């Protein structure tokens, strides 16, 4: 077993805040994930996404294996389908880092830990389910880069709970 090798499981939509996040938000969120997950070049990365985002995911993470499935929880299920043999993963990896806060990963995280694999979560602040948080060894959070628009709103820039910073130019004119 390679010393210190990690398998990264990234639910792209959960990591960035939804399927409609702009490309620069996706890139910033992936950078945050890579930094907090302490990703190295010989680590393996699996990215789960819906079919509409698979090309974007491949562009943003060209070294990753992209898994796709449509429907509710499609990205989660695409990743979980690949984790059907936890013993195989435990024989090859010292650590698994989940890039999602969804509780659907808690059972597989618990099973990996019983096999001696260190399991962690890297996710946006406020998105990690309690069940998943208790099932892993560590949780690392980053500040959300983007907030999905609420119904009837065109963008997160209009979101009343998340005001955008006022630029210097606007402040000078006020």
C-alpha positions in Angstrom: 0.0 0.0 0.0 1.5 3.4 -1.0 2.3 5.4 2.2 0.0 8.4 2.5 -2.0 7.9 -0.7 -5.5 9.5 -0.6 -8.7 9.0 -2.5 -10.7 12.2 -3.0 -14.4 11.9 -3.6 -15.9 15.2 -4.8 -19.6 15.9 -5.2 -19.1 18.9 -7.4 -22.6 20.4 -7.0 -22.5 20.1 -3.2 -19.0 21.5 -3.0 -19.8 24.6 -5.1 -23.4 25.3 -3.9 -25.5 24.0 -6.8 -25.6 23.1 -10.4 -25.8 26.7 -11.6 -22.6 28.1 -9.9 -20.5 30.2 -12.3 -17.2 28.6 -13.6 -15.0 31.0 -11.5 -16.9 29.9 -8.3 -16.4 26.3 -9.2 -12.7 26.9 -9.7 -12.4 28.8 -6.4 -14.2 26.0 -4.5 -12.0 23.3 -6.1 -8.9 25.3 -5.1 -10.3 25.5 -1.5 -10.9 21.8 -1.5 -7.4 21.0 -2.8 -5.8 23.2 -0.2 -7.8 21.9 2.8 -7.7 18.3 1.7 -3.9 18.6 1.3 -4.1 17.0 -2.2 -0.8 15.6 -3.7 0.0 14.6 -7.2 -0.2 10.9 -6.7 -3.6 11.0 -5.1 -6.7 9.7 -6.9 -9.7 12.0 -7.5 -13.2 10.9 -8.4 -15.7 13.7 -9.2 -19.4 13.0 -9.2 -21.7 15.3 -11.1 -24.9 15.5 -13.1 -24.7 14.9 -16.9 -25.0 18.6 -17.7 -21.8 19.4 -15.6 -19.6 16.6 -16.7 -17.7 18.6 -19.4 -17.2 21.5 -17.0 -15.9 19.1 -14.3 -13.5 17.6 -16.8 -12.2 21.1 -17.8 -11.7 22.1 -14.2 -10.2 18.9 -12.9 -8.7 17.2 -16.0 -6.8 14.6 -13.9 -10.0 13.4 -12.2 -12.2 10.5 -13.1 -15.6 11.9 -13.8 -18.7 9.9 -12.7 -22.1 11.0 -13.8 -25.7 10.1 -13.0 -28.9 12.1 -13.4 -31.7 12.7 -11.0 -31.9 13.5 -7.3 -28.7 12.7 -5.5 -27.3 11.6 -8.9 -23.7 12.7 -8.2 -23.8 11.1 -4.7 -25.1 7.8 -6.1 -22.5 7.9 -8.9 -19.7 8.1 -6.3 -21.3 5.5 -4.0 -21.6 3.0 -6.9 -17.8 3.1 -7.2 -17.4 2.4 -3.4 -19.1 -1.0 -3.5 -15.9 -2.7 -2.3 -14.5 -0.9 0.7 -11.8 -3.6 1.3 -10.3 -2.9 -2.1 -10.1 0.8 -1.2 -8.6 0.1 2.2 -5.9 -2.0 0.6 -4.8 0.9 -1.6 -5.4 4.1 0.3 -4.5 5.4 3.8 -7.0 8.2 3.6 -10.3 9.1 1.9 -11.5 12.7 1.7 -15.1 13.4 0.9 -15.8 16.8 -0.8 -19.4 17.0 0.3 -21.5 17.5 3.4 -24.2 15.1 2.4 -25.2 12.5 5.0 -25.6 9.8 2.3 -21.8 9.3 2.7 -21.9 8.5 6.4 -22.3 4.7 6.2 -19.5 4.3 3.8 -17.3 6.6 5.8 -18.0 4.6 9.0 -17.2 1.3 7.1 -13.9 2.7 5.8 -12.9 3.7 9.3 -13.5 0.2 10.6 -11.1 -1.0 7.9 -8.4 1.4 9.2 -8.8 4.1 6.6 -8.7 7.7 7.9 -11.8 9.5 6.5 -12.4 13.2 6.4 -14.7 15.8 5.0 -14.0 19.1 3.2 -17.1 21.1 2.6 -18.7 24.6 2.6 -19.4 25.9 6.1 -22.9 25.1 7.2 -23.4 22.2 4.8 -22.1 19.1 6.7 -24.8 16.8 8.1 -24.4 15.8 11.7 -24.5 12.1 10.7 -21.6 12.6 8.4 -19.7 14.8 10.8 -19.9 12.1 13.5 -18.9 9.3 11.0 -15.5 10.8 10.0 -12.1 11.5 11.6 -11.9 15.2 10.6 -14.0 18.0 9.1 -12.4 21.0 7.4 -14.7 23.8 6.3 -14.3 26.7 3.9 -16.4 29.8 3.5 -18.9 29.6 0.7 -17.8 31.4 -2.4 -21.3 31.7 -3.9 -24.9 31.4 -2.7 -27.5 29.8 -4.9 -30.3 32.2 -5.8 -33.6 31.7 -4.0 -36.8 31.1 -6.0 -37.8 34.2 -8.0 -34.4 35.8 -7.6 -32.0 36.1 -10.6 -28.7 35.8 -8.7 -27.1 35.6 -5.3 -26.2 39.3 -5.7 -29.8 40.0 -4.8 -29.9 37.7 -1.8 -31.0 39.7 1.3 -29.2 37.5 3.8 -25.9 37.6 1.9 -25.2 41.2 0.9 -22.4 41.7 -1.5 -19.5 43.9 -0.5 -19.7 47.5 -1.6 -16.8 48.4 -3.9 -14.6 51.5 -3.2 -16.1 53.2 -6.3 -19.6 52.8 -5.1 -18.7 53.8 -1.5 -17.0 57.0 -2.8 -20.2 58.0 -4.7 -22.5 57.2 -1.7 
